[in-house]
Amino acid sequence: MLSDLIVKVGHTSYPICFPERPIQCIRDLVATKHVGGGGGVVLTDEGVDRCQSGFLNEAFPGMARLTLPSGEPSKSLDNYGRVLDFLAANRINRDGVLWAVGGGVVGDLAGFGAATYLRGIDCVQIPTTLLAMVDSSVGGKTGINLKAGKNLVGAFHHPRAVVIATEFLATLPGREFAAGMAEVIKYGLLGDAALFARLEREPLTVKSADLTDVIRRCCEMKAEVVRADERETAPTDGRALLNLGHTFGHAIEQATEFREYLHGEAVAVGLAAAGRLSARLGLIQAADTARVERVLQAHHLPARLRSPLAVPALMDAMQHDKKARSGRLRFVVLKALGRAGTCADVDPAPVEQTWRDMGAA
């Protein structure tokens, strides 16, 4: 069993656990006075409920469960209201816990609900997808989408604990596993050249012997970044680096109404676009962008748009990105494969040309 990671942020800290017996670990947490003493409920989605009903019943016997439709559209104001009503109906008090069992959508929605119900209750994240394990379950960012853009409503609310059980990945659809690999590749690109080189040598799969080690390394990197810049207030770099590929990716999601691309697939195209933009700005070589795109494709991820999207619509969507400042776009760019930085004032022309490189019209 890998040792727990401890995320330390300001005056709080929480463990990321990698238990050999996840059900027993969760039941021990449920029984702990400080994790569940005021009652608990579970939030999950239809896919997890269908594939992991035995796990849910054994880990949370008799606990009320709210099951939402799977997919990004569930991260909505309507479902946020459903979560709050569910907590109130089950009389969860300020010592209660919302257990989030699912992917990034469930984790973000549960975290925001927990942040705002009774002005804040505990949430424990139990990620069931690779993407949630390596990224969204860690760091305290929670939120929901608006028609105007992704994650425009949210709060910083750190979980009481994160429990990572890689056994969930055995039933994860291949497309979902690939989507999670976009975030793994991102970590290699932004700060771990050795990790990127490992992914170049051999694609990571659900059967890879070092899968759990790679997941732990990604969590470790995110914990380090969050510890240094919890609320993304650093004037340069800092937590913003975790958004490598996301300014492009979020625009793709918005332009397709969150229905054509999984989040990780949109981020994959965004990583390829970030590489192209970095080369266009003279920061890396064309050969480096080719390496990025080969790694994406080796992990069954798109490196270009599947079908053309309008450049004006994509540029407009970018204006809603949270990293934009005073109407100017701010991007995370590559200075080398394994080293990223923020670029605070990018002209529209190279961005538009990069979109055309990606297949936009």
PLY file of the C-alpha trace (Angstrom):
ply
format ascii 1.0
element vertex 361
property float x
property float y
property float z
element edge 360
property int vertex1
property int vertex2
end_header
0.00 0.00 0.00
1.28 3.45 -0.88
1.56 5.88 2.00
-1.01 8.66 2.24
-0.25 12.07 0.81
-1.03 15.03 3.03
-2.23 18.19 1.32
-1.38 21.22 3.46
-3.10 24.47 2.54
-3.08 27.47 4.84
-4.45 26.37 8.20
-5.99 23.13 6.95
-4.74 19.78 5.72
-6.28 16.55 4.48
-5.08 13.12 3.39
-5.16 11.54 -0.05
-5.46 7.86 0.81
-4.45 4.87 -1.34
-5.93 1.99 0.71
-5.56 -1.70 -0.09
-9.11 -2.22 1.24
-11.09 0.82 0.09
-14.46 -0.29 1.48
-13.02 -0.82 4.94
-11.21 2.51 4.72
-14.47 4.30 3.87
-16.43 2.52 6.59
-13.75 3.47 9.10
-14.08 7.10 7.99
-17.88 6.94 8.24
-17.53 5.64 11.80
-15.06 8.36 12.79
-16.56 11.06 14.97
-14.93 13.83 12.96
-16.02 12.42 9.58
-19.72 11.77 9.67
-20.77 12.59 13.22
-23.59 14.81 11.96
-25.01 12.38 9.46
-24.03 11.62 5.91
-25.44 11.21 2.41
-23.97 10.07 -0.89
-23.97 11.84 -4.25
-23.20 9.77 -7.34
-24.25 9.40 -10.96
-26.12 6.81 -12.98
-22.99 5.23 -14.46
-21.38 4.64 -11.06
-24.67 3.49 -9.55
-25.02 0.94 -12.33
-21.44 -0.40 -12.31
-20.61 -0.04 -8.62
-23.89 -0.65 -6.81
-22.32 -3.42 -4.72
-19.51 -1.12 -3.63
-21.94 1.67 -2.74
-24.20 -0.62 -0.73
-21.30 -2.18 1.17
-19.39 1.04 1.84
-22.45 3.11 2.79
-25.04 0.70 4.21
-28.38 2.40 4.78
-27.10 5.83 3.73
-29.38 7.98 1.57
-28.14 8.36 -1.99
-28.86 10.93 -4.70
-28.11 9.69 -8.21
-27.82 12.21 -11.04
-27.51 11.68 -14.81
-23.94 11.14 -15.97
-22.14 13.79 -17.98
-21.09 17.44 -17.96
-24.64 18.83 -18.40
-25.40 17.65 -14.85
-23.07 20.33 -13.48
-25.92 22.81 -13.60
-27.82 25.26 -11.42
-30.83 22.92 -11.43
-28.84 19.98 -10.09
-27.05 22.22 -7.60
-30.52 23.00 -6.21
-31.33 19.29 -6.12
-28.22 18.62 -4.05
-29.12 21.33 -1.53
-32.70 20.08 -1.25
-31.39 16.54 -0.77
-29.13 17.63 2.08
-31.97 19.53 3.73
-34.46 16.67 3.29
-32.05 14.33 5.07
-31.52 16.85 7.88
-27.77 16.99 7.46
-26.34 19.36 10.05
-23.07 21.25 10.22
-21.22 18.15 11.41
-22.52 16.13 8.46
-20.68 14.86 5.40
-21.50 14.73 1.72
-19.75 11.72 0.18
-18.96 12.32 -3.50
-18.58 9.04 -5.38
-17.98 9.63 -9.06
-15.98 11.54 -11.61
-15.19 15.22 -11.90
-18.80 16.30 -12.45
-19.98 14.63 -9.25
-16.97 15.87 -7.31
-17.31 19.49 -8.45
-21.07 19.57 -7.83
-20.80 17.86 -4.44
-17.95 20.13 -3.38
-19.89 23.27 -4.27
-23.01 21.98 -2.54
-20.98 21.18 0.58
-19.30 24.60 0.45
-22.59 26.48 0.49
-25.06 24.32 2.43
-25.28 25.71 5.98
-22.33 27.90 4.93
-20.11 24.86 4.71
-20.13 21.17 5.62
-17.54 18.46 5.03
-17.18 16.62 1.75
-15.17 13.45 1.17
-14.09 12.80 -2.41
-14.07 9.22 -3.70
-13.09 9.62 -7.37
-14.07 6.82 -9.74
-12.43 8.10 -12.95
-8.79 8.58 -13.79
-9.36 12.28 -14.46
-10.93 12.82 -11.05
-8.20 10.80 -9.31
-5.32 12.81 -10.73
-6.91 16.22 -10.85
-10.41 17.37 -9.91
-10.74 15.60 -6.53
-7.64 17.38 -5.20
-7.15 21.08 -4.59
-10.49 22.43 -3.37
-11.86 23.96 -6.57
-15.58 23.29 -6.84
-18.18 24.66 -9.20
-20.91 24.43 -11.77
-21.36 25.63 -15.34
-23.45 28.44 -16.75
-24.60 28.88 -20.33
-21.96 31.61 -20.61
-19.10 29.27 -19.72
-17.58 26.47 -17.70
-17.07 26.67 -13.93
-18.19 30.28 -13.72
-19.90 29.67 -10.36
-17.98 27.97 -7.59
-16.06 28.14 -4.34
-12.80 26.97 -2.83
-13.74 24.17 -0.45
-11.19 21.52 0.40
-12.36 17.96 1.05
-12.01 16.34 4.45
-10.28 13.44 2.69
-9.74 11.88 -0.73
-9.88 8.09 -1.10
-8.36 6.72 -4.30
-9.30 3.16 -5.23
-7.81 2.24 -8.60
-10.08 -0.82 -8.73
-12.78 1.52 -10.05
-10.78 1.92 -13.24
-11.32 -1.74 -14.18
-14.93 -0.92 -15.11
-14.24 2.53 -16.54
-15.02 2.77 -20.27
-11.91 3.06 -22.43
-12.93 6.49 -23.68
-13.16 7.76 -20.09
-9.75 6.33 -19.19
-8.24 8.03 -22.23
-9.88 11.32 -21.21
-8.16 11.09 -17.83
-4.84 10.55 -19.55
-5.06 14.10 -20.93
-4.59 15.39 -17.37
-1.74 12.94 -16.73
0.01 14.13 -19.90
-0.60 17.70 -18.77
1.30 17.11 -15.54
4.27 15.73 -17.46
4.28 18.72 -19.79
3.98 21.40 -17.13
6.46 20.14 -14.58
7.83 16.59 -14.89
9.87 15.83 -18.00
10.61 12.33 -16.69
6.87 11.58 -16.48
6.37 12.85 -20.02
9.29 10.70 -21.23
7.75 7.67 -19.51
4.48 8.27 -21.39
6.43 8.63 -24.65
8.15 5.27 -24.14
4.95 3.31 -23.49
1.29 4.30 -23.21
-0.12 4.08 -19.70
-3.06 1.66 -19.47
-5.33 0.33 -16.78
-3.07 -2.76 -16.67
0.23 -0.84 -16.31
2.17 -1.97 -13.25
3.02 1.61 -12.35
-0.51 3.04 -12.76
-0.98 3.80 -9.06
2.52 5.30 -8.84
1.72 7.64 -11.75
-1.59 8.66 -10.15
0.19 9.37 -6.88
2.82 11.46 -8.67
0.12 13.58 -10.33
-1.60 14.11 -6.97
1.75 15.03 -5.42
2.40 17.63 -8.11
-1.03 19.16 -7.74
-0.68 19.26 -3.95
2.63 21.10 -4.29
1.17 23.70 -6.64
-1.96 24.23 -4.53
0.10 24.57 -1.36
2.04 27.44 -2.92
-0.92 29.23 -4.55
-4.22 28.00 -3.16
-6.55 30.53 -4.81
-4.67 31.18 -8.04
-3.68 34.70 -7.00
0.01 34.56 -7.95
0.67 37.28 -10.56
2.55 34.80 -12.75
2.59 31.02 -12.96
1.42 29.51 -9.64
-1.79 27.50 -9.70
-2.63 28.87 -13.15
-0.10 26.38 -14.55
-2.59 23.60 -13.83
-4.74 25.13 -16.58
-2.32 24.17 -19.35
-4.52 23.37 -22.35
-7.68 24.39 -20.54
-8.24 27.84 -22.07
-8.53 26.17 -25.45
-10.31 23.11 -24.00
-13.00 25.04 -22.15
-13.74 27.05 -25.30
-14.24 23.80 -27.22
-16.60 22.49 -24.55
-18.64 25.67 -24.53
-18.81 25.91 -28.33
-20.15 22.34 -28.48
-22.52 22.85 -25.52
-20.60 20.27 -23.43
-22.02 17.43 -25.53
-19.46 16.42 -28.15
-16.23 16.14 -26.16
-15.46 14.69 -22.77
-13.57 17.22 -20.66
-10.30 15.33 -21.09
-10.77 15.09 -24.84
-11.24 18.86 -25.08
-8.17 19.35 -22.88
-6.19 17.03 -25.18
-6.96 19.24 -28.17
-6.13 22.18 -25.91
-2.72 20.70 -25.07
-1.95 20.30 -28.76
-3.12 23.88 -29.32
-1.01 25.17 -26.42
1.99 23.45 -27.99
1.28 25.02 -31.38
0.80 28.46 -29.81
4.03 28.10 -27.82
5.92 27.26 -31.02
4.29 30.19 -32.82
5.49 32.48 -30.01
9.02 31.12 -30.42
9.16 29.31 -27.08
9.54 25.70 -28.29
10.36 23.99 -31.58
7.98 22.41 -34.09
9.56 19.04 -33.24
8.36 19.50 -29.65
4.77 20.04 -30.76
4.99 16.87 -32.82
6.08 14.96 -29.71
3.12 16.31 -27.74
0.69 15.27 -30.45
2.21 11.78 -30.79
1.80 11.16 -27.05
-1.83 12.31 -27.18
-2.58 10.05 -30.12
-0.78 7.09 -28.51
-3.22 7.43 -25.60
-6.25 7.48 -27.94
-6.82 11.22 -27.57
-7.63 13.77 -30.27
-4.94 16.26 -31.25
-7.27 18.22 -33.55
-10.94 19.12 -33.63
-13.16 16.28 -34.79
-15.15 18.67 -36.95
-14.71 22.38 -37.75
-15.88 24.96 -35.25
-16.16 28.67 -35.99
-13.08 30.67 -34.98
-15.16 33.71 -33.87
-17.28 31.52 -31.58
-14.17 29.95 -30.05
-12.51 33.32 -29.54
-15.67 34.66 -27.92
-15.81 31.66 -25.59
-12.23 32.36 -24.54
-13.23 35.81 -23.32
-15.24 34.09 -20.57
-12.16 32.21 -19.36
-11.40 32.99 -15.73
-7.73 33.66 -16.52
-8.58 36.59 -18.83
-7.52 39.97 -17.43
-8.90 43.36 -18.57
-10.20 41.84 -21.76
-6.79 40.35 -22.68
-6.26 36.64 -23.04
-3.78 34.92 -20.73
-2.43 31.51 -21.65
-0.36 28.80 -20.06
2.41 28.07 -22.56
5.28 25.60 -22.84
8.82 26.85 -22.39
10.07 23.27 -22.78
8.53 19.82 -22.55
8.36 19.57 -18.78
8.30 23.31 -18.04
5.37 25.70 -18.41
4.68 29.36 -17.68
1.96 31.96 -18.08
1.88 34.45 -20.92
-0.19 37.40 -19.85
-0.74 39.42 -23.02
-1.21 37.37 -26.18
-2.46 39.04 -29.34
-5.54 37.49 -30.96
-3.87 36.84 -34.34
-1.60 33.91 -33.30
-4.44 32.45 -31.26
-6.79 32.56 -34.25
-4.16 30.93 -36.44
-3.64 28.23 -33.82
-7.38 27.51 -33.90
-7.10 27.07 -37.67
-4.21 24.66 -37.12
-6.61 22.67 -34.93
-9.19 22.47 -37.72
-11.39 25.46 -36.88
-12.85 27.50 -39.72
0 1
1 2
2 3
3 4
4 5
5 6
6 7
7 8
8 9
9 10
10 11
11 12
12 13
13 14
14 15
15 16
16 17
17 18
18 19
19 20
20 21
21 22
22 23
23 24
24 25
25 26
26 27
27 28
28 29
29 30
30 31
31 32
32 33
33 34
34 35
35 36
36 37
37 38
38 39
39 40
40 41
41 42
42 43
43 44
44 45
45 46
46 47
47 48
48 49
49 50
50 51
51 52
52 53
53 54
54 55
55 56
56 57
57 58
58 59
59 60
60 61
61 62
62 63
63 64
64 65
65 66
66 67
67 68
68 69
69 70
70 71
71 72
72 73
73 74
74 75
75 76
76 77
77 78
78 79
79 80
80 81
81 82
82 83
83 84
84 85
85 86
86 87
87 88
88 89
89 90
90 91
91 92
92 93
93 94
94 95
95 96
96 97
97 98
98 99
99 100
100 101
101 102
102 103
103 104
104 105
105 106
106 107
107 108
108 109
109 110
110 111
111 112
112 113
113 114
114 115
115 116
116 117
117 118
118 119
119 120
120 121
121 122
122 123
123 124
124 125
125 126
126 127
127 128
128 129
129 130
130 131
131 132
132 133
133 134
134 135
135 136
136 137
137 138
138 139
139 140
140 141
141 142
142 143
143 144
144 145
145 146
146 147
147 148
148 149
149 150
150 151
151 152
152 153
153 154
154 155
155 156
156 157
157 158
158 159
159 160
160 161
161 162
162 163
163 164
164 165
165 166
166 167
167 168
168 169
169 170
170 171
171 172
172 173
173 174
174 175
175 176
176 177
177 178
178 179
179 180
180 181
181 182
182 183
183 184
184 185
185 186
186 187
187 188
188 189
189 190
190 191
191 192
192 193
193 194
194 195
195 196
196 197
197 198
198 199
199 200
200 201
201 202
202 203
203 204
204 205
205 206
206 207
207 208
208 209
209 210
210 211
211 212
212 213
213 214
214 215
215 216
216 217
217 218
218 219
219 220
220 221
221 222
222 223
223 224
224 225
225 226
226 227
227 228
228 229
229 230
230 231
231 232
232 233
233 234
234 235
235 236
236 237
237 238
238 239
239 240
240 241
241 242
242 243
243 244
244 245
245 246
246 247
247 248
248 249
249 250
250 251
251 252
252 253
253 254
254 255
255 256
256 257
257 258
258 259
259 260
260 261
261 262
262 263
263 264
264 265
265 266
266 267
267 268
268 269
269 270
270 271
271 272
272 273
273 274
274 275
275 276
276 277
277 278
278 279
279 280
280 281
281 282
282 283
283 284
284 285
285 286
286 287
287 288
288 289
289 290
290 291
291 292
292 293
293 294
294 295
295 296
296 297
297 298
298 299
299 300
300 301
301 302
302 303
303 304
304 305
305 306
306 307
307 308
308 309
309 310
310 311
311 312
312 313
313 314
314 315
315 316
316 317
317 318
318 319
319 320
320 321
321 322
322 323
323 324
324 325
325 326
326 327
327 328
328 329
329 330
330 331
331 332
332 333
333 334
334 335
335 336
336 337
337 338
338 339
339 340
340 341
341 342
342 343
343 344
344 345
345 346
346 347
347 348
348 349
349 350
350 351
351 352
352 353
353 354
354 355
355 356
356 357
357 358
358 359
359 360
